[in-house]
Amino acid sequence: MKIYFTCSTGDFFTHEKTYFQIRNHLISQGHLLTRDWLPHTAKLLHDGDTVIRDIKKIYRDNITAIKEADLAIIEDTVSNFSTGHQITVALQYHKPTLVLWQGKKHRQFSQMFIHGIESDILQVSEYNLKQLDSTIDTFIKKYSDIDEKNRFHLVLNNLERRYLDWAQFTTGKSRTQIIRDALRQEIDKNENYNQYLTSH
């Protein structure tokens, strides 16, 4: 798959090994990074070169890379405006997005602004290094056939139909979207299914 991967350059040397673990894992699994900027930037930072020469071009390159990607993965342990903006842009372009936070760094994790985003394609995950690769692989497998559409006939009883009518009226969502949202919630919380994805 084509994947947009980014992270913060703030406190870079503390997290560099983890950033490269993510990058290298994605490449080793056969995925294409739509903007593979990490090796070049790491070299500049190690050389002490922190001058940003053309931020407008960098911004355009990132937006283009997001548009071209199938999925977005953002390591956001060092949260800042840049990564937050890229998360927003990815969701605006309807790219399934995995936001990663290492460990229990954020005391108010459940109250952070990102949790206010209502999107069935956003996954926010805290991780440790042992589970990092499997967290990424599980997310990617969820969306490996995202463009494939399947139609089937759903038979509802009167209670279920009345609920969908009420929910459509009160939320403004289509019946299809209401059913998809409920199914996606079940998929995301089902640990057995997530374990199944990581074992195949």
Buried (B, 14 or more C-beta within 10 A) or exposed (E): BEBBBBBBBEEBEEBBEBBBBBBEBBBEEEBEBBBEBBEEBBEBBEEEEEEEEEEEEBEEBBBEBBEBBBBBBBBBBBBEEBBBEBBEBBBEBEBBBBBBBBEEEBEEEEEBEBEEEEEBBBBBBBBEEEEBBBBBBBBBBBBEEBEEEEEEEEEEEEEEEEEBEEBBEEEEBEBEBBBEBEEBEEEEEEEEBBEEBBEE
